Amino acid sequence: MKNKSNLPFERHNYILMIVGIFTIAIGFIIMTIDQQDYGFGFLGLTLGPMIVLIGFIIEFFAIFSKSKQ
């Protein structure tokens, strides 16, 4: 008989969640290092938000992915 944990997710879900959180944080950091006034440069308007969006996609995938067993 397999030991069932009381945790709602499995190990790979939590790892993906941590990766998603770090990706979102990196996106916000990239937005803050933009040298243009009020963040209107490439980093603040394009690259940073795209990385944040990728982080949220990773988070949704981590929540909805299921085990193959």
mmCIF file of the N, C-alpha and C atoms, coordinates in Angstrom:
data_MODEL
# 
_entry.id   MODEL 
# 
loop_
_atom_site.group_PDB 
_atom_site.id 
_atom_site.type_symbol 
_atom_site.label_atom_id 
_atom_site.label_alt_id 
_atom_site.label_comp_id 
_atom_site.label_asym_id 
_atom_site.label_entity_id 
_atom_site.label_seq_id 
_atom_site.pdbx_PDB_ins_code 
_atom_site.Cartn_x 
_atom_site.Cartn_y 
_atom_site.Cartn_z 
_atom_site.occupancy 
_atom_site.B_iso_or_equiv 
_atom_site.pdbx_formal_charge 
_atom_site.auth_seq_id 
_atom_site.auth_comp_id 
_atom_site.auth_asym_id 
_atom_site.auth_atom_id 
_atom_site.pdbx_PDB_model_num 
ATOM 1   N N  . MET A 1 1  ? 0.830  -1.176 0.000   1.00 0.00 ? 1  MET A N  1 
ATOM 2   C CA . MET A 1 1  ? 0.000  0.000  0.000   1.00 0.00 ? 1  MET A CA 1 
ATOM 3   C C  . MET A 1 1  ? 0.882  1.248  0.000   1.00 0.00 ? 1  MET A C  1 
ATOM 4   N N  . LYS A 1 2  ? 0.514  2.221  -0.816  1.00 0.00 ? 2  LYS A N  1 
ATOM 5   C CA . LYS A 1 2  ? 1.311  3.426  -0.983  1.00 0.00 ? 2  LYS A CA 1 
ATOM 6   C C  . LYS A 1 2  ? 0.990  4.448  0.109   1.00 0.00 ? 2  LYS A C  1 
ATOM 7   N N  . ASN A 1 3  ? 2.040  5.087  0.631   1.00 0.00 ? 3  ASN A N  1 
ATOM 8   C CA . ASN A 1 3  ? 1.832  6.142  1.628   1.00 0.00 ? 3  ASN A CA 1 
ATOM 9   C C  . ASN A 1 3  ? 1.252  7.364  0.947   1.00 0.00 ? 3  ASN A C  1 
ATOM 10  N N  . LYS A 1 4  ? 0.116  7.826  1.420   1.00 0.00 ? 4  LYS A N  1 
ATOM 11  C CA . LYS A 1 4  ? -0.497 9.029  0.882   1.00 0.00 ? 4  LYS A CA 1 
ATOM 12  C C  . LYS A 1 4  ? -0.195 10.198 1.799   1.00 0.00 ? 4  LYS A C  1 
ATOM 13  N N  . SER A 1 5  ? 0.242  11.275 1.232   1.00 0.00 ? 5  SER A N  1 
ATOM 14  C CA . SER A 1 5  ? 0.518  12.479 1.990   1.00 0.00 ? 5  SER A CA 1 
ATOM 15  C C  . SER A 1 5  ? -0.744 13.330 2.085   1.00 0.00 ? 5  SER A C  1 
ATOM 16  N N  . ASN A 1 6  ? -0.824 14.135 3.106   1.00 0.00 ? 6  ASN A N  1 
ATOM 17  C CA . ASN A 1 6  ? -1.956 15.038 3.259   1.00 0.00 ? 6  ASN A CA 1 
ATOM 18  C C  . ASN A 1 6  ? -1.776 16.334 2.479   1.00 0.00 ? 6  ASN A C  1 
ATOM 19  N N  . LEU A 1 7  ? -0.638 16.489 1.821   1.00 0.00 ? 7  LEU A N  1 
ATOM 20  C CA . LEU A 1 7  ? -0.389 17.695 1.046   1.00 0.00 ? 7  LEU A CA 1 
ATOM 21  C C  . LEU A 1 7  ? -1.222 17.682 -0.228  1.00 0.00 ? 7  LEU A C  1 
ATOM 22  N N  . PRO A 1 8  ? -1.702 18.850 -0.652  1.00 0.00 ? 8  PRO A N  1 
ATOM 23  C CA . PRO A 1 8  ? -2.580 18.884 -1.826  1.00 0.00 ? 8  PRO A CA 1 
ATOM 24  C C  . PRO A 1 8  ? -1.852 18.658 -3.147  1.00 0.00 ? 8  PRO A C  1 
ATOM 25  N N  . PHE A 1 9  ? -0.540 18.904 -3.180  1.00 0.00 ? 9  PHE A N  1 
ATOM 26  C CA . PHE A 1 9  ? 0.222  18.744 -4.409  1.00 0.00 ? 9  PHE A CA 1 
ATOM 27  C C  . PHE A 1 9  ? 1.377  17.785 -4.181  1.00 0.00 ? 9  PHE A C  1 
ATOM 28  N N  . GLU A 1 10 ? 2.005  17.390 -5.284  1.00 0.00 ? 10 GLU A N  1 
ATOM 29  C CA . GLU A 1 10 ? 3.173  16.507 -5.189  1.00 0.00 ? 10 GLU A CA 1 
ATOM 30  C C  . GLU A 1 10 ? 4.449  17.336 -5.312  1.00 0.00 ? 10 GLU A C  1 
ATOM 31  N N  . ARG A 1 11 ? 5.572  16.650 -5.201  1.00 0.00 ? 11 ARG A N  1 
ATOM 32  C CA . ARG A 1 11 ? 6.871  17.327 -5.190  1.00 0.00 ? 11 ARG A CA 1 
ATOM 33  C C  . ARG A 1 11 ? 7.109  18.140 -6.456  1.00 0.00 ? 11 ARG A C  1 
ATOM 34  N N  . HIS A 1 12 ? 6.789  17.577 -7.618  1.00 0.00 ? 12 HIS A N  1 
ATOM 35  C CA . HIS A 1 12 ? 7.057  18.311 -8.866  1.00 0.00 ? 12 HIS A CA 1 
ATOM 36  C C  . HIS A 1 12 ? 6.189  19.561 -8.976  1.00 0.00 ? 12 HIS A C  1 
ATOM 37  N N  . ASN A 1 13 ? 4.993  19.546 -8.381  1.00 0.00 ? 13 ASN A N  1 
ATOM 38  C CA . ASN A 1 13 ? 4.150  20.744 -8.375  1.00 0.00 ? 13 ASN A CA 1 
ATOM 39  C C  . ASN A 1 13 ? 4.811  21.867 -7.569  1.00 0.00 ? 13 ASN A C  1 
ATOM 40  N N  . TYR A 1 14 ? 5.332  21.514 -6.412  1.00 0.00 ? 14 TYR A N  1 
ATOM 41  C CA . TYR A 1 14 ? 5.962  22.528 -5.567  1.00 0.00 ? 14 TYR A CA 1 
ATOM 42  C C  . TYR A 1 14 ? 7.236  23.075 -6.209  1.00 0.00 ? 14 TYR A C  1 
ATOM 43  N N  . ILE A 1 15 ? 7.993  22.223 -6.862  1.00 0.00 ? 15 ILE A N  1 
ATOM 44  C CA . ILE A 1 15 ? 9.200  22.690 -7.547  1.00 0.00 ? 15 ILE A CA 1 
ATOM 45  C C  . ILE A 1 15 ? 8.829  23.667 -8.657  1.00 0.00 ? 15 ILE A C  1 
ATOM 46  N N  . LEU A 1 16 ? 7.798  23.338 -9.439  1.00 0.00 ? 16 LEU A N  1 
ATOM 47  C CA . LEU A 1 16 ? 7.355  24.243 -10.494 1.00 0.00 ? 16 LEU A CA 1 
ATOM 48  C C  . LEU A 1 16 ? 6.823  25.556 -9.917  1.00 0.00 ? 16 LEU A C  1 
ATOM 49  N N  . MET A 1 17 ? 6.160  25.497 -8.775  1.00 0.00 ? 17 MET A N  1 
ATOM 50  C CA . MET A 1 17 ? 5.666  26.726 -8.146  1.00 0.00 ? 17 MET A CA 1 
ATOM 51  C C  . MET A 1 17 ? 6.813  27.633 -7.721  1.00 0.00 ? 17 MET A C  1 
ATOM 52  N N  . ILE A 1 18 ? 7.859  27.039 -7.168  1.00 0.00 ? 18 ILE A N  1 
ATOM 53  C CA . ILE A 1 18 ? 9.024  27.829 -6.764  1.00 0.00 ? 18 ILE A CA 1 
ATOM 54  C C  . ILE A 1 18 ? 9.700  28.447 -7.980  1.00 0.00 ? 18 ILE A C  1 
ATOM 55  N N  . VAL A 1 19 ? 9.830  27.676 -9.061  1.00 0.00 ? 19 VAL A N  1 
ATOM 56  C CA . VAL A 1 19 ? 10.409 28.211 -10.297 1.00 0.00 ? 19 VAL A CA 1 
ATOM 57  C C  . VAL A 1 19 ? 9.558  29.358 -10.822 1.00 0.00 ? 19 VAL A C  1 
ATOM 58  N N  . GLY A 1 20 ? 8.243  29.224 -10.772 1.00 0.00 ? 20 GLY A N  1 
ATOM 59  C CA . GLY A 1 20 ? 7.349  30.289 -11.228 1.00 0.00 ? 20 GLY A CA 1 
ATOM 60  C C  . GLY A 1 20 ? 7.479  31.545 -10.389 1.00 0.00 ? 20 GLY A C  1 
ATOM 61  N N  . ILE A 1 21 ? 7.591  31.395 -9.075  1.00 0.00 ? 21 ILE A N  1 
ATOM 62  C CA . ILE A 1 21 ? 7.743  32.554 -8.196  1.00 0.00 ? 21 ILE A CA 1 
ATOM 63  C C  . ILE A 1 21 ? 9.053  33.278 -8.491  1.00 0.00 ? 21 ILE A C  1 
ATOM 64  N N  . PHE A 1 22 ? 10.136 32.521 -8.671  1.00 0.00 ? 22 PHE A N  1 
ATOM 65  C CA . PHE A 1 22 ? 11.413 33.151 -9.004  1.00 0.00 ? 22 PHE A CA 1 
ATOM 66  C C  . PHE A 1 22 ? 11.361 33.839 -10.358 1.00 0.00 ? 22 PHE A C  1 
ATOM 67  N N  . THR A 1 23 ? 10.659 33.250 -11.329 1.00 0.00 ? 23 THR A N  1 
ATOM 68  C CA . THR A 1 23 ? 10.536 33.863 -12.644 1.00 0.00 ? 23 THR A CA 1 
ATOM 69  C C  . THR A 1 23 ? 9.767  35.178 -12.557 1.00 0.00 ? 23 THR A C  1 
ATOM 70  N N  . ILE A 1 24 ? 8.701  35.202 -11.782 1.00 0.00 ? 24 ILE A N  1 
ATOM 71  C CA . ILE A 1 24 ? 7.935  36.438 -11.593 1.00 0.00 ? 24 ILE A CA 1 
ATOM 72  C C  . ILE A 1 24 ? 8.799  37.498 -10.916 1.00 0.00 ? 24 ILE A C  1 
ATOM 73  N N  . ALA A 1 25 ? 9.550  37.104 -9.901  1.00 0.00 ? 25 ALA A N  1 
ATOM 74  C CA . ALA A 1 25 ? 10.421 38.052 -9.200  1.00 0.00 ? 25 ALA A CA 1 
ATOM 75  C C  . ALA A 1 25 ? 11.494 38.607 -10.135 1.00 0.00 ? 25 ALA A C  1 
ATOM 76  N N  . ILE A 1 26 ? 12.076 37.762 -10.973 1.00 0.00 ? 26 ILE A N  1 
ATOM 77  C CA . ILE A 1 26 ? 13.088 38.221 -11.927 1.00 0.00 ? 26 ILE A CA 1 
ATOM 78  C C  . ILE A 1 26 ? 12.474 39.210 -12.914 1.00 0.00 ? 26 ILE A C  1 
ATOM 79  N N  . GLY A 1 27 ? 11.241 38.954 -13.344 1.00 0.00 ? 27 GLY A N  1 
ATOM 80  C CA . GLY A 1 27 ? 10.559 39.884 -14.248 1.00 0.00 ? 27 GLY A CA 1 
ATOM 81  C C  . GLY A 1 27 ? 10.369 41.254 -13.610 1.00 0.00 ? 27 GLY A C  1 
ATOM 82  N N  . PHE A 1 28 ? 9.971  41.286 -12.343 1.00 0.00 ? 28 PHE A N  1 
ATOM 83  C CA . PHE A 1 28 ? 9.800  42.569 -11.663 1.00 0.00 ? 28 PHE A CA 1 
ATOM 84  C C  . PHE A 1 28 ? 11.138 43.270 -11.454 1.00 0.00 ? 28 PHE A C  1 
ATOM 85  N N  . ILE A 1 29 ? 12.177 42.504 -11.170 1.00 0.00 ? 29 ILE A N  1 
ATOM 86  C CA . ILE A 1 29 ? 13.510 43.104 -11.019 1.00 0.00 ? 29 ILE A CA 1 
ATOM 87  C C  . ILE A 1 29 ? 13.967 43.706 -12.336 1.00 0.00 ? 29 ILE A C  1 
ATOM 88  N N  . ILE A 1 30 ? 13.723 43.011 -13.442 1.00 0.00 ? 30 ILE A N  1 
ATOM 89  C CA . ILE A 1 30 ? 14.090 43.539 -14.756 1.00 0.00 ? 30 ILE A CA 1 
ATOM 90  C C  . ILE A 1 30 ? 13.336 44.839 -15.043 1.00 0.00 ? 30 ILE A C  1 
ATOM 91  N N  . MET A 1 31 ? 12.078 44.900 -14.648 1.00 0.00 ? 31 MET A N  1 
ATOM 92  C CA . MET A 1 31 ? 11.318 46.134 -14.867 1.00 0.00 ? 31 MET A CA 1 
ATOM 93  C C  . MET A 1 31 ? 11.881 47.299 -14.064 1.00 0.00 ? 31 MET A C  1 
ATOM 94  N N  . THR A 1 32 ? 12.440 47.022 -12.888 1.00 0.00 ? 32 THR A N  1 
ATOM 95  C CA . THR A 1 32 ? 12.958 48.119 -12.059 1.00 0.00 ? 32 THR A CA 1 
ATOM 96  C C  . THR A 1 32 ? 14.325 48.604 -12.503 1.00 0.00 ? 32 THR A C  1 
ATOM 97  N N  . ILE A 1 33 ? 15.088 47.819 -13.242 1.00 0.00 ? 33 ILE A N  1 
ATOM 98  C CA . ILE A 1 33 ? 16.424 48.255 -13.648 1.00 0.00 ? 33 ILE A CA 1 
ATOM 99  C C  . ILE A 1 33 ? 16.410 49.024 -14.961 1.00 0.00 ? 33 ILE A C  1 
ATOM 100 N N  . ASP A 1 34 ? 15.230 49.314 -15.487 1.00 0.00 ? 34 ASP A N  1 
ATOM 101 C CA . ASP A 1 34 ? 15.135 50.093 -16.721 1.00 0.00 ? 34 ASP A CA 1 
ATOM 102 C C  . ASP A 1 34 ? 15.637 51.514 -16.472 1.00 0.00 ? 34 ASP A C  1 
ATOM 103 N N  . GLN A 1 35 ? 16.496 52.018 -17.336 1.00 0.00 ? 35 GLN A N  1 
ATOM 104 C CA . GLN A 1 35 ? 17.120 53.330 -17.159 1.00 0.00 ? 35 GLN A CA 1 
ATOM 105 C C  . GLN A 1 35 ? 16.291 54.482 -17.727 1.00 0.00 ? 35 GLN A C  1 
ATOM 106 N N  . GLN A 1 36 ? 15.272 54.195 -18.497 1.00 0.00 ? 36 GLN A N  1 
ATOM 107 C CA . GLN A 1 36 ? 14.440 55.251 -19.076 1.00 0.00 ? 36 GLN A CA 1 
ATOM 108 C C  . GLN A 1 36 ? 13.552 55.871 -17.999 1.00 0.00 ? 36 GLN A C  1 
ATOM 109 N N  . ASP A 1 37 ? 13.076 57.092 -18.273 1.00 0.00 ? 37 ASP A N  1 
ATOM 110 C CA . ASP A 1 37 ? 12.186 57.765 -17.329 1.00 0.00 ? 37 ASP A CA 1 
ATOM 111 C C  . ASP A 1 37 ? 10.899 56.982 -17.148 1.00 0.00 ? 37 ASP A C  1 
ATOM 112 N N  . TYR A 1 38 ? 10.513 56.783 -15.901 1.00 0.00 ? 38 TYR A N  1 
ATOM 113 C CA . TYR A 1 38 ? 9.269  56.108 -15.518 1.00 0.00 ? 38 TYR A CA 1 
ATOM 114 C C  . TYR A 1 38 ? 9.153  54.683 -16.070 1.00 0.00 ? 38 TYR A C  1 
ATOM 115 N N  . GLY A 1 39 ? 10.249 54.068 -16.411 1.00 0.00 ? 39 GLY A N  1 
ATOM 116 C CA . GLY A 1 39 ? 10.235 52.691 -16.891 1.00 0.00 ? 39 GLY A CA 1 
ATOM 117 C C  . GLY A 1 39 ? 9.663  52.520 -18.281 1.00 0.00 ? 39 GLY A C  1 
ATOM 118 N N  . PHE A 1 40 ? 9.792  53.535 -19.135 1.00 0.00 ? 40 PHE A N  1 
ATOM 119 C CA . PHE A 1 40 ? 9.218  53.467 -20.472 1.00 0.00 ? 40 PHE A CA 1 
ATOM 120 C C  . PHE A 1 40 ? 10.179 52.910 -21.520 1.00 0.00 ? 40 PHE A C  1 
ATOM 121 N N  . GLY A 1 41 ? 11.230 52.228 -21.115 1.00 0.00 ? 41 GLY A N  1 
ATOM 122 C CA . GLY A 1 41 ? 12.165 51.633 -22.057 1.00 0.00 ? 41 GLY A CA 1 
ATOM 123 C C  . GLY A 1 41 ? 11.772 50.203 -22.404 1.00 0.00 ? 41 GLY A C  1 
ATOM 124 N N  . PHE A 1 42 ? 12.643 49.539 -23.130 1.00 0.00 ? 42 PHE A N  1 
ATOM 125 C CA . PHE A 1 42 ? 12.393 48.158 -23.554 1.00 0.00 ? 42 PHE A CA 1 
ATOM 126 C C  . PHE A 1 42 ? 12.252 47.222 -22.365 1.00 0.00 ? 42 PHE A C  1 
ATOM 127 N N  . LEU A 1 43 ? 13.112 47.389 -21.367 1.00 0.00 ? 43 LEU A N  1 
ATOM 128 C CA . LEU A 1 43 ? 13.070 46.490 -20.207 1.00 0.00 ? 43 LEU A CA 1 
ATOM 129 C C  . LEU A 1 43 ? 11.791 46.662 -19.405 1.00 0.00 ? 43 LEU A C  1 
ATOM 130 N N  . GLY A 1 44 ? 11.340 47.890 -19.225 1.00 0.00 ? 44 GLY A N  1 
ATOM 131 C CA . GLY A 1 44 ? 10.176 48.153 -18.396 1.00 0.00 ? 44 GLY A CA 1 
ATOM 132 C C  . GLY A 1 44 ? 8.849  47.867 -19.069 1.00 0.00 ? 44 GLY A C  1 
ATOM 133 N N  . LEU A 1 45 ? 8.787  48.020 -20.385 1.00 0.00 ? 45 LEU A N  1 
ATOM 134 C CA . LEU A 1 45 ? 7.512  47.850 -21.089 1.00 0.00 ? 45 LEU A CA 1 
ATOM 135 C C  . LEU A 1 45 ? 7.368  46.534 -21.836 1.00 0.00 ? 45 LEU A C  1 
ATOM 136 N N  . THR A 1 46 ? 8.485  45.900 -22.181 1.00 0.00 ? 46 THR A N  1 
ATOM 137 C CA . THR A 1 46 ? 8.395  44.704 -23.022 1.00 0.00 ? 46 THR A CA 1 
ATOM 138 C C  . THR A 1 46 ? 8.957  43.465 -22.343 1.00 0.00 ? 46 THR A C  1 
ATOM 139 N N  . LEU A 1 47 ? 10.224 43.492 -22.042 1.00 0.00 ? 47 LEU A N  1 
ATOM 140 C CA . LEU A 1 47 ? 10.889 42.286 -21.548 1.00 0.00 ? 47 LEU A CA 1 
ATOM 141 C C  . LEU A 1 47 ? 10.410 41.879 -20.158 1.00 0.00 ? 47 LEU A C  1 
ATOM 142 N N  . GLY A 1 48 ? 10.360 42.818 -19.235 1.00 0.00 ? 48 GLY A N  1 
ATOM 143 C CA . GLY A 1 48 ? 9.928  42.503 -17.866 1.00 0.00 ? 48 GLY A CA 1 
ATOM 144 C C  . GLY A 1 48 ? 8.520  41.923 -17.800 1.00 0.00 ? 48 GLY A C  1 
ATOM 145 N N  . PRO A 1 49 ? 7.523  42.584 -18.416 1.00 0.00 ? 49 PRO A N  1 
ATOM 146 C CA . PRO A 1 49 ? 6.168  42.013 -18.383 1.00 0.00 ? 49 PRO A CA 1 
ATOM 147 C C  . PRO A 1 49 ? 6.054  40.653 -19.066 1.00 0.00 ? 49 PRO A C  1 
ATOM 148 N N  . MET A 1 50 ? 6.827  40.427 -20.125 1.00 0.00 ? 50 MET A N  1 
ATOM 149 C CA . MET A 1 50 ? 6.785  39.102 -20.772 1.00 0.00 ? 50 MET A CA 1 
ATOM 150 C C  . MET A 1 50 ? 7.314  38.030 -19.833 1.00 0.00 ? 50 MET A C  1 
ATOM 151 N N  . ILE A 1 51 ? 8.365  38.324 -19.096 1.00 0.00 ? 51 ILE A N  1 
ATOM 152 C CA . ILE A 1 51 ? 8.915  37.343 -18.162 1.00 0.00 ? 51 ILE A CA 1 
ATOM 153 C C  . ILE A 1 51 ? 7.947  37.110 -17.006 1.00 0.00 ? 51 ILE A C  1 
ATOM 154 N N  . VAL A 1 52 ? 7.276  38.160 -16.544 1.00 0.00 ? 52 VAL A N  1 
ATOM 155 C CA . VAL A 1 52 ? 6.268  37.988 -15.493 1.00 0.00 ? 52 VAL A CA 1 
ATOM 156 C C  . VAL A 1 52 ? 5.122  37.108 -16.002 1.00 0.00 ? 52 VAL A C  1 
ATOM 157 N N  . LEU A 1 53 ? 4.687  37.331 -17.228 1.00 0.00 ? 53 LEU A N  1 
ATOM 158 C CA . LEU A 1 53 ? 3.627  36.509 -17.816 1.00 0.00 ? 53 LEU A CA 1 
ATOM 159 C C  . LEU A 1 53 ? 4.056  35.051 -17.921 1.00 0.00 ? 53 LEU A C  1 
ATOM 160 N N  . ILE A 1 54 ? 5.291  34.813 -18.324 1.00 0.00 ? 54 ILE A N  1 
ATOM 161 C CA . ILE A 1 54 ? 5.810  33.442 -18.388 1.00 0.00 ? 54 ILE A CA 1 
ATOM 162 C C  . ILE A 1 54 ? 5.803  32.818 -16.984 1.00 0.00 ? 54 ILE A C  1 
ATOM 163 N N  . GLY A 1 55 ? 6.146  33.605 -15.964 1.00 0.00 ? 55 GLY A N  1 
ATOM 164 C CA . GLY A 1 55 ? 6.109  33.106 -14.590 1.00 0.00 ? 55 GLY A CA 1 
ATOM 165 C C  . GLY A 1 55 ? 4.708  32.709 -14.163 1.00 0.00 ? 55 GLY A C  1 
ATOM 166 N N  . PHE A 1 56 ? 3.697  33.506 -14.539 1.00 0.00 ? 56 PHE A N  1 
ATOM 167 C CA . PHE A 1 56 ? 2.323  33.149 -14.198 1.00 0.00 ? 56 PHE A CA 1 
ATOM 168 C C  . PHE A 1 56 ? 1.859  31.914 -14.964 1.00 0.00 ? 56 PHE A C  1 
ATOM 169 N N  . ILE A 1 57 ? 2.299  31.755 -16.194 1.00 0.00 ? 57 ILE A N  1 
ATOM 170 C CA . ILE A 1 57 ? 1.964  30.545 -16.950 1.00 0.00 ? 57 ILE A CA 1 
ATOM 171 C C  . ILE A 1 57 ? 2.574  29.322 -16.272 1.00 0.00 ? 57 ILE A C  1 
ATOM 172 N N  . ILE A 1 58 ? 3.807  29.441 -15.799 1.00 0.00 ? 58 ILE A N  1 
ATOM 173 C CA . ILE A 1 58 ? 4.442  28.339 -15.068 1.00 0.00 ? 58 ILE A CA 1 
ATOM 174 C C  . ILE A 1 58 ? 3.636  28.023 -13.805 1.00 0.00 ? 58 ILE A C  1 
ATOM 175 N N  . GLU A 1 59 ? 3.171  29.055 -13.105 1.00 0.00 ? 59 GLU A N  1 
ATOM 176 C CA . GLU A 1 59 ? 2.374  28.845 -11.891 1.00 0.00 ? 59 GLU A CA 1 
ATOM 177 C C  . GLU A 1 59 ? 1.069  28.104 -12.196 1.00 0.00 ? 59 GLU A C  1 
ATOM 178 N N  . PHE A 1 60 ? 0.351  28.519 -13.238 1.00 0.00 ? 60 PHE A N  1 
ATOM 179 C CA . PHE A 1 60 ? -0.889 27.827 -13.596 1.00 0.00 ? 60 PHE A CA 1 
ATOM 180 C C  . PHE A 1 60 ? -0.621 26.381 -13.992 1.00 0.00 ? 60 PHE A C  1 
ATOM 181 N N  . PHE A 1 61 ? 0.465  26.158 -14.729 1.00 0.00 ? 61 PHE A N  1 
ATOM 182 C CA . PHE A 1 61 ? 0.815  24.793 -15.108 1.00 0.00 ? 61 PHE A CA 1 
ATOM 183 C C  . PHE A 1 61 ? 1.148  23.969 -13.867 1.00 0.00 ? 61 PHE A C  1 
ATOM 184 N N  . ALA A 1 62 ? 1.839  24.570 -12.899 1.00 0.00 ? 62 ALA A N  1 
ATOM 185 C CA . ALA A 1 62 ? 2.194  23.852 -11.668 1.00 0.00 ? 62 ALA A CA 1 
ATOM 186 C C  . ALA A 1 62 ? 0.951  23.474 -10.871 1.00 0.00 ? 62 ALA A C  1 
ATOM 187 N N  . ILE A 1 63 ? -0.042 24.343 -10.868 1.00 0.00 ? 63 ILE A N  1 
ATOM 188 C CA . ILE A 1 63 ? -1.258 24.059 -10.107 1.00 0.00 ? 63 ILE A CA 1 
ATOM 189 C C  . ILE A 1 63 ? -2.102 22.974 -10.785 1.00 0.00 ? 63 ILE A C  1 
ATOM 190 N N  . PHE A 1 64 ? -2.202 23.028 -12.105 1.00 0.00 ? 64 PHE A N  1 
ATOM 191 C CA . PHE A 1 64 ? -3.108 22.126 -12.806 1.00 0.00 ? 64 PHE A CA 1 
ATOM 192 C C  . PHE A 1 64 ? -2.478 20.832 -13.294 1.00 0.00 ? 64 PHE A C  1 
ATOM 193 N N  . SER A 1 65 ? -1.145 20.700 -13.198 1.00 0.00 ? 65 SER A N  1 
ATOM 194 C CA . SER A 1 65 ? -0.537 19.447 -13.661 1.00 0.00 ? 65 SER A CA 1 
ATOM 195 C C  . SER A 1 65 ? -0.785 18.341 -12.646 1.00 0.00 ? 65 SER A C  1 
ATOM 196 N N  . LYS A 1 66 ? -1.003 17.154 -13.161 1.00 0.00 ? 66 LYS A N  1 
ATOM 197 C CA . LYS A 1 66 ? -1.272 16.003 -12.308 1.00 0.00 ? 66 LYS A CA 1 
ATOM 198 C C  . LYS A 1 66 ? -0.185 14.953 -12.495 1.00 0.00 ? 66 LYS A C  1 
ATOM 199 N N  . SER A 1 67 ? -0.130 14.061 -11.564 1.00 0.00 ? 67 SER A N  1 
ATOM 200 C CA . SER A 1 67 ? 0.851  12.979 -11.636 1.00 0.00 ? 67 SER A CA 1 
ATOM 201 C C  . SER A 1 67 ? 0.450  11.999 -12.741 1.00 0.00 ? 67 SER A C  1 
ATOM 202 N N  . LYS A 1 68 ? 1.438  11.348 -13.318 1.00 0.00 ? 68 LYS A N  1 
ATOM 203 C CA . LYS A 1 68 ? 1.170  10.386 -14.369 1.00 0.00 ? 68 LYS A CA 1 
ATOM 204 C C  . LYS A 1 68 ? 0.706  9.049  -13.818 1.00 0.00 ? 68 LYS A C  1 
ATOM 205 N N  . GLN A 1 69 ? 0.752  8.882  -12.515 1.00 0.00 ? 69 GLN A N  1 
ATOM 206 C CA . GLN A 1 69 ? 0.364  7.607  -11.898 1.00 0.00 ? 69 GLN A CA 1 
ATOM 207 C C  . GLN A 1 69 ? -1.121 7.534  -11.665 1.00 0.00 ? 69 GLN A C  1 
# 
